Amino acid sequence: MNIFHSRCHVIGKLCSLIIDGGSSVNVASLRLVEKLNLPILVERAQRKEIEKNREKNKKHGHVCEHPNKKRAT
């Protein structure tokens, strides 16, 4: 498993970013979501994964829709 630390700009703000090669779900911390006032998007398949991980880690993340990302149909 590889972990990479980086920084990125999200809605004009500099954020720290950790990329975990073993993760299969894209999540953002609640602090990041609240600070940037990001809309929360949870799809059905992801909801099951989040519920499963909730018991393991009470500080689970939230899935957010990126404003520039085009959704596949």
PDB file of N, CA, C, O and CB in Angstrom:
ATOM      1  N   MET A   1       0.851  -1.178   0.000  1.00  0.00           N
ATOM      2  CA  MET A   1       0.000   0.000   0.000  1.00  0.00           C
ATOM      3  C   MET A   1       0.893   1.236   0.000  1.00  0.00           C
ATOM      4  O   MET A   1       1.827   1.325   0.796  1.00  0.00           O
ATOM      5  CB  MET A   1      -0.966   0.001   1.226  1.00  0.00           C
ATOM      6  N   ASN A   2       0.618   2.173  -0.869  1.00  0.00           N
ATOM      7  CA  ASN A   2       1.361   3.425  -0.953  1.00  0.00           C
ATOM      8  C   ASN A   2       0.487   4.571  -0.493  1.00  0.00           C
ATOM      9  O   ASN A   2      -0.700   4.631  -0.813  1.00  0.00           O
ATOM     10  CB  ASN A   2       1.863   3.673  -2.383  1.00  0.00           C
ATOM     11  N   ILE A   3       1.082   5.479   0.260  1.00  0.00           N
ATOM     12  CA  ILE A   3       0.374   6.679   0.692  1.00  0.00           C
ATOM     13  C   ILE A   3       1.172   7.875   0.189  1.00  0.00           C
ATOM     14  O   ILE A   3       2.371   7.981   0.446  1.00  0.00           O
ATOM     15  CB  ILE A   3       0.194   6.721   2.260  1.00  0.00           C
ATOM     16  N   PHE A   4       0.504   8.772  -0.526  1.00  0.00           N
ATOM     17  CA  PHE A   4       1.137   9.965  -1.063  1.00  0.00           C
ATOM     18  C   PHE A   4       0.507  11.191  -0.416  1.00  0.00           C
ATOM     19  O   PHE A   4      -0.713  11.269  -0.267  1.00  0.00           O
ATOM     20  CB  PHE A   4       1.004  10.022  -2.608  1.00  0.00           C
ATOM     21  N   HIS A   5       1.343  12.142  -0.035  1.00  0.00           N
ATOM     22  CA  HIS A   5       0.868  13.409   0.515  1.00  0.00           C
ATOM     23  C   HIS A   5       1.086  14.478  -0.548  1.00  0.00           C
ATOM     24  O   HIS A   5       2.146  14.539  -1.171  1.00  0.00           O
ATOM     25  CB  HIS A   5       1.608  13.775   1.859  1.00  0.00           C
ATOM     26  N   SER A   6       0.089  15.310  -0.749  1.00  0.00           N
ATOM     27  CA  SER A   6       0.181  16.365  -1.743  1.00  0.00           C
ATOM     28  C   SER A   6      -0.689  17.530  -1.283  1.00  0.00           C
ATOM     29  O   SER A   6      -1.318  17.467  -0.227  1.00  0.00           O
ATOM     30  CB  SER A   6      -0.254  15.855  -3.154  1.00  0.00           C
ATOM     31  N   ARG A   7      -0.719  18.565  -2.064  1.00  0.00           N
ATOM     32  CA  ARG A   7      -1.609  19.704  -1.808  1.00  0.00           C
ATOM     33  C   ARG A   7      -2.350  20.015  -3.094  1.00  0.00           C
ATOM     34  O   ARG A   7      -1.846  19.773  -4.191  1.00  0.00           O
ATOM     35  CB  ARG A   7      -0.815  20.962  -1.297  1.00  0.00           C
ATOM     36  N   CYS A   8      -3.546  20.551  -2.948  1.00  0.00           N
ATOM     37  CA  CYS A   8      -4.339  20.884  -4.126  1.00  0.00           C
ATOM     38  C   CYS A   8      -5.189  22.106  -3.822  1.00  0.00           C
ATOM     39  O   CYS A   8      -5.384  22.463  -2.661  1.00  0.00           O
ATOM     40  CB  CYS A   8      -5.228  19.690  -4.559  1.00  0.00           C
ATOM     41  N   HIS A   9      -5.689  22.742  -4.863  1.00  0.00           N
ATOM     42  CA  HIS A   9      -6.606  23.864  -4.708  1.00  0.00           C
ATOM     43  C   HIS A   9      -8.021  23.360  -4.952  1.00  0.00           C
ATOM     44  O   HIS A   9      -8.293  22.730  -5.974  1.00  0.00           O
ATOM     45  CB  HIS A   9      -6.247  25.034  -5.682  1.00  0.00           C
ATOM     46  N   VAL A  10      -8.916  23.634  -4.019  1.00  0.00           N
ATOM     47  CA  VAL A  10     -10.327  23.279  -4.146  1.00  0.00           C
ATOM     48  C   VAL A  10     -11.115  24.549  -3.915  1.00  0.00           C
ATOM     49  O   VAL A  10     -11.066  25.131  -2.831  1.00  0.00           O
ATOM     50  CB  VAL A  10     -10.748  22.143  -3.136  1.00  0.00           C
ATOM     51  N   ILE A  11     -11.838  24.979  -4.928  1.00  0.00           N
ATOM     52  CA  ILE A  11     -12.635  26.203  -4.876  1.00  0.00           C
ATOM     53  C   ILE A  11     -11.776  27.356  -4.348  1.00  0.00           C
ATOM     54  O   ILE A  11     -12.203  28.114  -3.477  1.00  0.00           O
ATOM     55  CB  ILE A  11     -13.893  26.004  -3.984  1.00  0.00           C
ATOM     56  N   GLY A  12     -10.557  27.475  -4.891  1.00  0.00           N
ATOM     57  CA  GLY A  12      -9.677  28.587  -4.552  1.00  0.00           C
ATOM     58  C   GLY A  12      -8.976  28.498  -3.209  1.00  0.00           C
ATOM     59  O   GLY A  12      -8.315  29.456  -2.809  1.00  0.00           O
ATOM     60  N   LYS A  13      -9.096  27.379  -2.494  1.00  0.00           N
ATOM     61  CA  LYS A  13      -8.443  27.222  -1.195  1.00  0.00           C
ATOM     62  C   LYS A  13      -7.437  26.083  -1.270  1.00  0.00           C
ATOM     63  O   LYS A  13      -7.692  25.057  -1.900  1.00  0.00           O
ATOM     64  CB  LYS A  13      -9.485  26.959  -0.075  1.00  0.00           C
ATOM     65  N   LEU A  14      -6.274  26.275  -0.613  1.00  0.00           N
ATOM     66  CA  LEU A  14      -5.232  25.258  -0.588  1.00  0.00           C
ATOM     67  C   LEU A  14      -5.582  24.189   0.435  1.00  0.00           C
ATOM     68  O   LEU A  14      -5.865  24.503   1.591  1.00  0.00           O
ATOM     69  CB  LEU A  14      -3.862  25.885  -0.270  1.00  0.00           C
ATOM     70  N   CYS A  15      -5.565  22.920   0.012  1.00  0.00           N
ATOM     71  CA  CYS A  15      -5.923  21.801   0.887  1.00  0.00           C
ATOM     72  C   CYS A  15      -4.817  20.759   0.865  1.00  0.00           C
ATOM     73  O   CYS A  15      -4.146  20.578  -0.151  1.00  0.00           O
ATOM     74  CB  CYS A  15      -7.270  21.170   0.457  1.00  0.00           C
ATOM     75  N   SER A  16      -4.629  20.071   1.991  1.00  0.00           N
ATOM     76  CA  SER A  16      -3.729  18.927   2.043  1.00  0.00           C
ATOM     77  C   SER A  16      -4.481  17.721   1.515  1.00  0.00           C
ATOM     78  O   SER A  16      -5.676  17.571   1.769  1.00  0.00           O
ATOM     79  CB  SER A  16      -3.201  18.675   3.492  1.00  0.00           C
ATOM     80  N   LEU A  17      -3.791  16.863   0.785  1.00  0.00           N
ATOM     81  CA  LEU A  17      -4.419  15.715   0.149  1.00  0.00           C
ATOM     82  C   LEU A  17      -3.597  14.474   0.452  1.00  0.00           C
ATOM     83  O   LEU A  17      -2.374  14.490   0.313  1.00  0.00           O
ATOM     84  CB  LEU A  17      -4.558  15.928  -1.379  1.00  0.00           C
ATOM     85  N   ILE A  18      -4.253  13.407   0.863  1.00  0.00           N
ATOM     86  CA  ILE A  18      -3.590  12.129   1.090  1.00  0.00           C
ATOM     87  C   ILE A  18      -4.202  11.125   0.129  1.00  0.00           C
ATOM     88  O   ILE A  18      -5.419  10.939   0.112  1.00  0.00           O
ATOM     89  CB  ILE A  18      -3.731  11.655   2.583  1.00  0.00           C
ATOM     90  N   ILE A  19      -3.362  10.477  -0.674  1.00  0.00           N
ATOM     91  CA  ILE A  19      -3.827   9.468  -1.622  1.00  0.00           C
ATOM     92  C   ILE A  19      -3.397   8.112  -1.094  1.00  0.00           C
ATOM     93  O   ILE A  19      -2.207   7.841  -0.937  1.00  0.00           O
ATOM     94  CB  ILE A  19      -3.263   9.723  -3.067  1.00  0.00           C
ATOM     95  N   ASP A  20      -4.373   7.269  -0.823  1.00  0.00           N
ATOM     96  CA  ASP A  20      -4.134   5.931  -0.288  1.00  0.00           C
ATOM     97  C   ASP A  20      -4.387   4.939  -1.409  1.00  0.00           C
ATOM     98  O   ASP A  20      -5.523   4.802  -1.863  1.00  0.00           O
ATOM     99  CB  ASP A  20      -5.044   5.630   0.957  1.00  0.00           C
ATOM    100  N   GLY A  21      -3.361   4.250  -1.859  1.00  0.00           N
ATOM    101  CA  GLY A  21      -3.485   3.313  -2.970  1.00  0.00           C
ATOM    102  C   GLY A  21      -4.416   2.150  -2.701  1.00  0.00           C
ATOM    103  O   GLY A  21      -4.844   1.493  -3.651  1.00  0.00           O
ATOM    104  N   GLY A  22      -4.752   1.862  -1.446  1.00  0.00           N
ATOM    105  CA  GLY A  22      -5.620   0.741  -1.121  1.00  0.00           C
ATOM    106  C   GLY A  22      -7.087   1.102  -1.048  1.00  0.00           C
ATOM    107  O   GLY A  22      -7.923   0.219  -0.851  1.00  0.00           O
ATOM    108  N   SER A  23      -7.429   2.375  -1.202  1.00  0.00           N
ATOM    109  CA  SER A  23      -8.815   2.813  -1.057  1.00  0.00           C
ATOM    110  C   SER A  23      -9.595   2.598  -2.347  1.00  0.00           C
ATOM    111  O   SER A  23      -9.079   2.826  -3.441  1.00  0.00           O
ATOM    112  CB  SER A  23      -8.869   4.287  -0.652  1.00  0.00           C
ATOM    113  N   SER A  24     -10.843   2.156  -2.212  1.00  0.00           N
ATOM    114  CA  SER A  24     -11.689   1.969  -3.389  1.00  0.00           C
ATOM    115  C   SER A  24     -12.816   2.993  -3.447  1.00  0.00           C
ATOM    116  O   SER A  24     -13.599   2.993  -4.397  1.00  0.00           O
ATOM    117  CB  SER A  24     -12.268   0.564  -3.398  1.00  0.00           C
ATOM    118  N   VAL A  25     -12.911   3.865  -2.445  1.00  0.00           N
ATOM    119  CA  VAL A  25     -13.962   4.881  -2.397  1.00  0.00           C
ATOM    120  C   VAL A  25     -13.302   6.241  -2.228  1.00  0.00           C
ATOM    121  O   VAL A  25     -12.406   6.395  -1.398  1.00  0.00           O
ATOM    122  CB  VAL A  25     -14.977   4.600  -1.237  1.00  0.00           C
ATOM    123  N   ASN A  26     -13.735   7.230  -3.005  1.00  0.00           N
ATOM    124  CA  ASN A  26     -13.220   8.584  -2.855  1.00  0.00           C
ATOM    125  C   ASN A  26     -14.003   9.277  -1.752  1.00  0.00           C
ATOM    126  O   ASN A  26     -15.223   9.416  -1.838  1.00  0.00           O
ATOM    127  CB  ASN A  26     -13.314   9.377  -4.192  1.00  0.00           C
ATOM    128  N   VAL A  27     -13.296   9.708  -0.719  1.00  0.00           N
ATOM    129  CA  VAL A  27     -13.951  10.376   0.397  1.00  0.00           C
ATOM    130  C   VAL A  27     -13.207  11.650   0.743  1.00  0.00           C
ATOM    131  O   VAL A  27     -12.030  11.811   0.419  1.00  0.00           O
ATOM    132  CB  VAL A  27     -14.032   9.450   1.621  1.00  0.00           C
ATOM    133  N   ALA A  28     -13.910  12.550   1.405  1.00  0.00           N
ATOM    134  CA  ALA A  28     -13.312  13.775   1.929  1.00  0.00           C
ATOM    135  C   ALA A  28     -13.684  13.865   3.397  1.00  0.00           C
ATOM    136  O   ALA A  28     -14.769  13.434   3.790  1.00  0.00           O
ATOM    137  CB  ALA A  28     -13.791  15.048   1.136  1.00  0.00           C
ATOM    138  N   SER A  29     -12.802  14.417   4.206  1.00  0.00           N
ATOM    139  CA  SER A  29     -13.092  14.523   5.631  1.00  0.00           C
ATOM    140  C   SER A  29     -14.249  15.487   5.857  1.00  0.00           C
ATOM    141  O   SER A  29     -14.478  16.396   5.059  1.00  0.00           O
ATOM    142  CB  SER A  29     -11.844  14.984   6.410  1.00  0.00           C
ATOM    143  N   LEU A  30     -14.964  15.283   6.939  1.00  0.00           N
ATOM    144  CA  LEU A  30     -16.085  16.153   7.284  1.00  0.00           C
ATOM    145  C   LEU A  30     -15.603  17.588   7.453  1.00  0.00           C
ATOM    146  O   LEU A  30     -16.303  18.526   7.072  1.00  0.00           O
ATOM    147  CB  LEU A  30     -16.778  15.663   8.571  1.00  0.00           C
ATOM    148  N   ARG A  31     -14.408  17.765   8.022  1.00  0.00           N
ATOM    149  CA  ARG A  31     -13.861  19.114   8.212  1.00  0.00           C
ATOM    150  C   ARG A  31     -13.684  19.816   6.866  1.00  0.00           C
ATOM    151  O   ARG A  31     -14.034  20.989   6.733  1.00  0.00           O
ATOM    152  CB  ARG A  31     -12.511  19.051   8.962  1.00  0.00           C
ATOM    153  N   LEU A  32     -13.146  19.117   5.873  1.00  0.00           N
ATOM    154  CA  LEU A  32     -12.969  19.690   4.540  1.00  0.00           C
ATOM    155  C   LEU A  32     -14.313  20.039   3.915  1.00  0.00           C
ATOM    156  O   LEU A  32     -14.476  21.117   3.343  1.00  0.00           O
ATOM    157  CB  LEU A  32     -12.203  18.718   3.635  1.00  0.00           C
ATOM    158  N   VAL A  33     -15.271  19.133   4.022  1.00  0.00           N
ATOM    159  CA  VAL A  33     -16.604  19.351   3.445  1.00  0.00           C
ATOM    160  C   VAL A  33     -17.257  20.582   4.063  1.00  0.00           C
ATOM    161  O   VAL A  33     -17.826  21.409   3.350  1.00  0.00           O
ATOM    162  CB  VAL A  33     -17.500  18.110   3.658  1.00  0.00           C
ATOM    163  N   GLU A  34     -17.177  20.705   5.390  1.00  0.00           N
ATOM    164  CA  GLU A  34     -17.801  21.844   6.071  1.00  0.00           C
ATOM    165  C   GLU A  34     -17.070  23.151   5.776  1.00  0.00           C
ATOM    166  O   GLU A  34     -17.714  24.173   5.538  1.00  0.00           O
ATOM    167  CB  GLU A  34     -17.835  21.601   7.578  1.00  0.00           C
ATOM    168  N   LYS A  35     -15.733  23.135   5.787  1.00  0.00           N
ATOM    169  CA  LYS A  35     -14.948  24.353   5.542  1.00  0.00           C
ATOM    170  C   LYS A  35     -15.215  24.928   4.159  1.00  0.00           C
ATOM    171  O   LYS A  35     -15.352  26.141   4.002  1.00  0.00           O
ATOM    172  CB  LYS A  35     -13.458  24.064   5.698  1.00  0.00           C
ATOM    173  N   LEU A  36     -15.289  24.049   3.149  1.00  0.00           N
ATOM    174  CA  LEU A  36     -15.480  24.492   1.772  1.00  0.00           C
ATOM    175  C   LEU A  36     -16.943  24.519   1.356  1.00  0.00           C
ATOM    176  O   LEU A  36     -17.270  24.895   0.230  1.00  0.00           O
ATOM    177  CB  LEU A  36     -14.711  23.601   0.840  1.00  0.00           C
ATOM    178  N   ASN A  37     -17.832  24.114   2.280  1.00  0.00           N
ATOM    179  CA  ASN A  37     -19.270  24.099   2.005  1.00  0.00           C
ATOM    180  C   ASN A  37     -19.572  23.302   0.728  1.00  0.00           C
ATOM    181  O   ASN A  37     -20.307  23.760  -0.147  1.00  0.00           O
ATOM    182  CB  ASN A  37     -19.807  25.543   1.873  1.00  0.00           C
ATOM    183  N   LEU A  38     -18.984  22.093   0.641  1.00  0.00           N
ATOM    184  CA  LEU A  38     -19.169  21.240  -0.536  1.00  0.00           C
ATOM    185  C   LEU A  38     -20.494  20.489  -0.459  1.00  0.00           C
ATOM    186  O   LEU A  38     -20.895  20.064   0.624  1.00  0.00           O
ATOM    187  CB  LEU A  38     -18.005  20.246  -0.670  1.00  0.00           C
ATOM    188  N   PRO A  39     -21.179  20.317  -1.588  1.00  0.00           N
ATOM    189  CA  PRO A  39     -22.400  19.509  -1.583  1.00  0.00           C
ATOM    190  C   PRO A  39     -22.046  18.036  -1.394  1.00  0.00           C
ATOM    191  O   PRO A  39     -21.058  17.559  -1.953  1.00  0.00           O
ATOM    192  CB  PRO A  39     -23.201  19.710  -2.897  1.00  0.00           C
ATOM    193  N   ILE A  40     -22.840  17.320  -0.615  1.00  0.00           N
ATOM    194  CA  ILE A  40     -22.589  15.905  -0.347  1.00  0.00           C
ATOM    195  C   ILE A  40     -23.410  15.061  -1.308  1.00  0.00           C
ATOM    196  O   ILE A  40     -24.613  15.271  -1.463  1.00  0.00           O
ATOM    197  CB  ILE A  40     -22.927  15.545   1.125  1.00  0.00           C
ATOM    198  N   LEU A  41     -22.752  14.107  -1.950  1.00  0.00           N
ATOM    199  CA  LEU A  41     -23.405  13.203  -2.891  1.00  0.00           C
ATOM    200  C   LEU A  41     -23.075  11.781  -2.474  1.00  0.00           C
ATOM    201  O   LEU A  41     -21.907  11.394  -2.448  1.00  0.00           O
ATOM    202  CB  LEU A  41     -22.956  13.481  -4.365  1.00  0.00           C
ATOM    203  N   VAL A  42     -24.088  11.011  -2.153  1.00  0.00           N
ATOM    204  CA  VAL A  42     -23.879   9.613  -1.787  1.00  0.00           C
ATOM    205  C   VAL A  42     -24.737   8.762  -2.710  1.00  0.00           C
ATOM    206  O   VAL A  42     -25.964   8.869  -2.705  1.00  0.00           O
ATOM    207  CB  VAL A  42     -24.230   9.350  -0.278  1.00  0.00           C
ATOM    208  N   GLU A  43     -24.091   7.919  -3.500  1.00  0.00           N
ATOM    209  CA  GLU A  43     -24.816   7.028  -4.394  1.00  0.00           C
ATOM    210  C   GLU A  43     -25.102   5.724  -3.675  1.00  0.00           C
ATOM    211  O   GLU A  43     -24.456   5.415  -2.673  1.00  0.00           O
ATOM    212  CB  GLU A  43     -24.020   6.775  -5.692  1.00  0.00           C
ATOM    213  N   ARG A  44     -26.060   4.955  -4.170  1.00  0.00           N
ATOM    214  CA  ARG A  44     -26.510   3.738  -3.474  1.00  0.00           C
ATOM    215  C   ARG A  44     -25.373   2.760  -3.187  1.00  0.00           C
ATOM    216  O   ARG A  44     -25.261   2.260  -2.068  1.00  0.00           O
ATOM    217  CB  ARG A  44     -27.574   3.039  -4.296  1.00  0.00           C
ATOM    218  N   ALA A  45     -24.532   2.482  -4.176  1.00  0.00           N
ATOM    219  CA  ALA A  45     -23.431   1.533  -3.973  1.00  0.00           C
ATOM    220  C   ALA A  45     -22.446   2.064  -2.941  1.00  0.00           C
ATOM    221  O   ALA A  45     -21.925   1.304  -2.125  1.00  0.00           O
ATOM    222  CB  ALA A  45     -22.705   1.253  -5.301  1.00  0.00           C
ATOM    223  N   GLN A  46     -22.194   3.360  -2.977  1.00  0.00           N
ATOM    224  CA  GLN A  46     -21.261   3.966  -2.028  1.00  0.00           C
ATOM    225  C   GLN A  46     -21.863   4.013  -0.630  1.00  0.00           C
ATOM    226  O   GLN A  46     -21.145   3.896   0.363  1.00  0.00           O
ATOM    227  CB  GLN A  46     -20.873   5.377  -2.483  1.00  0.00           C
ATOM    228  N   ARG A  47     -23.167   4.182  -0.551  1.00  0.00           N
ATOM    229  CA  ARG A  47     -23.837   4.237   0.750  1.00  0.00           C
ATOM    230  C   ARG A  47     -23.617   2.939   1.521  1.00  0.00           C
ATOM    231  O   ARG A  47     -23.375   2.968   2.728  1.00  0.00           O
ATOM    232  CB  ARG A  47     -25.346   4.502   0.572  1.00  0.00           C
ATOM    233  N   LYS A  48     -23.699   1.795   0.827  1.00  0.00           N
ATOM    234  CA  LYS A  48     -23.467   0.499   1.477  1.00  0.00           C
ATOM    235  C   LYS A  48     -22.042   0.413   2.006  1.00  0.00           C
ATOM    236  O   LYS A  48     -21.820  -0.063   3.119  1.00  0.00           O
ATOM    237  CB  LYS A  48     -23.738  -0.657   0.495  1.00  0.00           C
ATOM    238  N   GLU A  49     -21.076   0.872   1.213  1.00  0.00           N
ATOM    239  CA  GLU A  49     -19.667   0.848   1.624  1.00  0.00           C
ATOM    240  C   GLU A  49     -19.438   1.761   2.827  1.00  0.00           C
ATOM    241  O   GLU A  49     -18.711   1.397   3.752  1.00  0.00           O
ATOM    242  CB  GLU A  49     -18.755   1.274   0.454  1.00  0.00           C
ATOM    243  N   ILE A  50     -20.051   2.938   2.821  1.00  0.00           N
ATOM    244  CA  ILE A  50     -19.908   3.873   3.939  1.00  0.00           C
ATOM    245  C   ILE A  50     -20.512   3.282   5.201  1.00  0.00           C
ATOM    246  O   ILE A  50     -19.918   3.379   6.275  1.00  0.00           O
ATOM    247  CB  ILE A  50     -20.573   5.224   3.613  1.00  0.00           C
ATOM    248  N   GLU A  51     -21.692   2.666   5.086  1.00  0.00           N
ATOM    249  CA  GLU A  51     -22.331   2.053   6.253  1.00  0.00           C
ATOM    250  C   GLU A  51     -21.470   0.926   6.812  1.00  0.00           C
ATOM    251  O   GLU A  51     -21.355   0.772   8.028  1.00  0.00           O
ATOM    252  CB  GLU A  51     -23.727   1.520   5.886  1.00  0.00           C
ATOM    253  N   LYS A  52     -20.866   0.137   5.922  1.00  0.00           N
ATOM    254  CA  LYS A  52     -20.006  -0.959   6.353  1.00  0.00           C
ATOM    255  C   LYS A  52     -18.782  -0.420   7.096  1.00  0.00           C
ATOM    256  O   LYS A  52     -18.370  -0.987   8.107  1.00  0.00           O
ATOM    257  CB  LYS A  52     -19.570  -1.809   5.144  1.00  0.00           C
ATOM    258  N   ASN A  53     -18.208   0.665   6.600  1.00  0.00           N
ATOM    259  CA  ASN A  53     -17.012   1.243   7.212  1.00  0.00           C
ATOM    260  C   ASN A  53     -17.321   2.078   8.449  1.00  0.00           C
ATOM    261  O   ASN A  53     -16.425   2.346   9.250  1.00  0.00           O
ATOM    262  CB  ASN A  53     -16.285   2.091   6.205  1.00  0.00           C
ATOM    263  N   ARG A  54     -18.559   2.487   8.615  1.00  0.00           N
ATOM    264  CA  ARG A  54     -18.927   3.331   9.757  1.00  0.00           C
ATOM    265  C   ARG A  54     -18.609   2.643  11.080  1.00  0.00           C
ATOM    266  O   ARG A  54     -18.136   3.284  12.018  1.00  0.00           O
ATOM    267  CB  ARG A  54     -20.417   3.687   9.699  1.00  0.00           C
ATOM    268  N   GLU A  55     -18.865   1.349  11.155  1.00  0.00           N
ATOM    269  CA  GLU A  55     -18.595   0.610  12.383  1.00  0.00           C
ATOM    270  C   GLU A  55     -17.098   0.531  12.663  1.00  0.00           C
ATOM    271  O   GLU A  55     -16.682   0.553  13.822  1.00  0.00           O
ATOM    272  CB  GLU A  55     -19.186  -0.794  12.297  1.00  0.00           C
ATOM    273  N   LYS A  56     -16.288   0.441  11.612  1.00  0.00           N
ATOM    274  CA  LYS A  56     -14.838   0.348  11.785  1.00  0.00           C
ATOM    275  C   LYS A  56     -14.233   1.693  12.172  1.00  0.00           C
ATOM    276  O   LYS A  56     -13.304   1.753  12.978  1.00  0.00           O
ATOM    277  CB  LYS A  56     -14.184  -0.167  10.505  1.00  0.00           C
ATOM    278  N   ASN A  57     -14.753   2.755  11.606  1.00  0.00           N
ATOM    279  CA  ASN A  57     -14.144   4.071  11.793  1.00  0.00           C
ATOM    280  C   ASN A  57     -15.239   5.113  11.949  1.00  0.00           C
ATOM    281  O   ASN A  57     -15.896   5.478  10.974  1.00  0.00           O
ATOM    282  CB  ASN A  57     -13.212   4.429  10.607  1.00  0.00           C
ATOM    283  N   LYS A  58     -15.434   5.587  13.153  1.00  0.00           N
ATOM    284  CA  LYS A  58     -16.520   6.532  13.419  1.00  0.00           C
ATOM    285  C   LYS A  58     -16.305   7.878  12.730  1.00  0.00           C
ATOM    286  O   LYS A  58     -17.269   8.614  12.523  1.00  0.00           O
ATOM    287  CB  LYS A  58     -16.664   6.744  14.912  1.00  0.00           C
ATOM    288  N   LYS A  59     -15.059   8.221  12.367  1.00  0.00           N
ATOM    289  CA  LYS A  59     -14.783   9.479  11.674  1.00  0.00           C
ATOM    290  C   LYS A  59     -14.711   9.226  10.172  1.00  0.00           C
ATOM    291  O   LYS A  59     -13.721   9.573   9.528  1.00  0.00           O
ATOM    292  CB  LYS A  59     -13.463  10.117  12.186  1.00  0.00           C
ATOM    293  N   HIS A  60     -15.767   8.618   9.611  1.00  0.00           N
ATOM    294  CA  HIS A  60     -15.764   8.312   8.180  1.00  0.00           C
ATOM    295  C   HIS A  60     -15.912   9.591   7.363  1.00  0.00           C
ATOM    296  O   HIS A  60     -16.321  10.632   7.878  1.00  0.00           O
ATOM    297  CB  HIS A  60     -16.894   7.322   7.833  1.00  0.00           C
ATOM    298  N   GLY A  61     -15.577   9.492   6.098  1.00  0.00           N
ATOM    299  CA  GLY A  61     -15.641  10.652   5.220  1.00  0.00           C
ATOM    300  C   GLY A  61     -16.963  10.744   4.486  1.00  0.00           C
ATOM    301  O   GLY A  61     -17.859   9.924   4.685  1.00  0.00           O
ATOM    302  N   HIS A  62     -17.070  11.733   3.652  1.00  0.00           N
ATOM    303  CA  HIS A  62     -18.257  11.954   2.836  1.00  0.00           C
ATOM    304  C   HIS A  62     -17.841  12.004   1.373  1.00  0.00           C
ATOM    305  O   HIS A  62     -16.759  12.486   1.040  1.00  0.00           O
ATOM    306  CB  HIS A  62     -18.991  13.262   3.252  1.00  0.00           C
ATOM    307  N   VAL A  63     -18.693  11.513   0.524  1.00  0.00           N
ATOM    308  CA  VAL A  63     -18.449  11.558  -0.912  1.00  0.00           C
ATOM    309  C   VAL A  63     -19.015  12.863  -1.427  1.00  0.00           C
ATOM    310  O   VAL A  63     -20.172  13.188  -1.160  1.00  0.00           O
ATOM    311  CB  VAL A  63     -19.083  10.331  -1.649  1.00  0.00           C
ATOM    312  N   CYS A  64     -18.217  13.612  -2.157  1.00  0.00           N
ATOM    313  CA  CYS A  64     -18.639  14.922  -2.649  1.00  0.00           C
ATOM    314  C   CYS A  64     -18.526  14.973  -4.160  1.00  0.00           C
ATOM    315  O   CYS A  64     -17.618  14.386  -4.749  1.00  0.00           O
ATOM    316  CB  CYS A  64     -17.800  16.042  -2.014  1.00  0.00           C
ATOM    317  N   GLU A  65     -19.446  15.671  -4.773  1.00  0.00           N
ATOM    318  CA  GLU A  65     -19.412  15.840  -6.218  1.00  0.00           C
ATOM    319  C   GLU A  65     -18.507  17.013  -6.550  1.00  0.00           C
ATOM    320  O   GLU A  65     -18.685  18.112  -6.024  1.00  0.00           O
ATOM    321  CB  GLU A  65     -20.837  16.058  -6.794  1.00  0.00           C
ATOM    322  N   HIS A  66     -17.539  16.780  -7.420  1.00  0.00           N
ATOM    323  CA  HIS A  66     -16.632  17.840  -7.843  1.00  0.00           C
ATOM    324  C   HIS A  66     -17.355  18.678  -8.883  1.00  0.00           C
ATOM    325  O   HIS A  66     -17.919  18.117  -9.823  1.00  0.00           O
ATOM    326  CB  HIS A  66     -15.289  17.262  -8.411  1.00  0.00           C
ATOM    327  N   PRO A  67     -17.363  20.024  -8.748  1.00  0.00           N
ATOM    328  CA  PRO A  67     -18.139  20.867  -9.669  1.00  0.00           C
ATOM    329  C   PRO A  67     -17.687  20.786 -11.124  1.00  0.00           C
ATOM    330  O   PRO A  67     -18.485  21.064 -12.018  1.00  0.00           O
ATOM    331  CB  PRO A  67     -18.066  22.290  -9.221  1.00  0.00           C
ATOM    332  N   ASN A  68     -16.434  20.415 -11.393  1.00  0.00           N
ATOM    333  CA  ASN A  68     -15.940  20.347 -12.768  1.00  0.00           C
ATOM    334  C   ASN A  68     -15.973  18.944 -13.345  1.00  0.00           C
ATOM    335  O   ASN A  68     -15.624  18.750 -14.509  1.00  0.00           O
ATOM    336  CB  ASN A  68     -14.540  20.874 -12.832  1.00  0.00           C
ATOM    337  N   LYS A  69     -16.384  17.967 -12.557  1.00  0.00           N
ATOM    338  CA  LYS A  69     -16.374  16.571 -13.008  1.00  0.00           C
ATOM    339  C   LYS A  69     -17.645  16.274 -13.811  1.00  0.00           C
ATOM    340  O   LYS A  69     -18.754  16.558 -13.359  1.00  0.00           O
ATOM    341  CB  LYS A  69     -16.256  15.601 -11.795  1.00  0.00           C
ATOM    342  N   LYS A  70     -17.473  15.711 -14.983  1.00  0.00           N
ATOM    343  CA  LYS A  70     -18.628  15.314 -15.797  1.00  0.00           C
ATOM    344  C   LYS A  70     -19.055  13.920 -15.376  1.00  0.00           C
ATOM    345  O   LYS A  70     -18.228  13.010 -15.320  1.00  0.00           O
ATOM    346  CB  LYS A  70     -18.295  15.356 -17.324  1.00  0.00           C
ATOM    347  N   ARG A  71     -20.323  13.743 -15.083  1.00  0.00           N
ATOM    348  CA  ARG A  71     -20.841  12.452 -14.630  1.00  0.00           C
ATOM    349  C   ARG A  71     -21.132  11.567 -15.830  1.00  0.00           C
ATOM    350  O   ARG A  71     -21.678  12.019 -16.837  1.00  0.00           O
ATOM    351  CB  ARG A  71     -22.114  12.636 -13.773  1.00  0.00           C
ATOM    352  N   ALA A  72     -20.760  10.304 -15.709  1.00  0.00           N
ATOM    353  CA  ALA A  72     -21.047   9.327 -16.768  1.00  0.00           C
ATOM    354  C   ALA A  72     -22.527   8.973 -16.738  1.00  0.00           C
ATOM    355  O   ALA A  72     -23.127   8.888 -15.667  1.00  0.00           O
ATOM    356  CB  ALA A  72     -20.174   8.046 -16.602  1.00  0.00           C
ATOM    357  N   THR A  73     -23.108   8.770 -17.899  1.00  0.00           N
ATOM    358  CA  THR A  73     -24.533   8.410 -17.945  1.00  0.00           C
ATOM    359  C   THR A  73     -24.713   6.994 -18.388  1.00  0.00           C
ATOM    360  O   THR A  73     -25.843   6.516 -18.486  1.00  0.00           O
ATOM    361  CB  THR A  73     -25.301   9.334 -18.870  1.00  0.00           C
TER     362      THR A  73
END
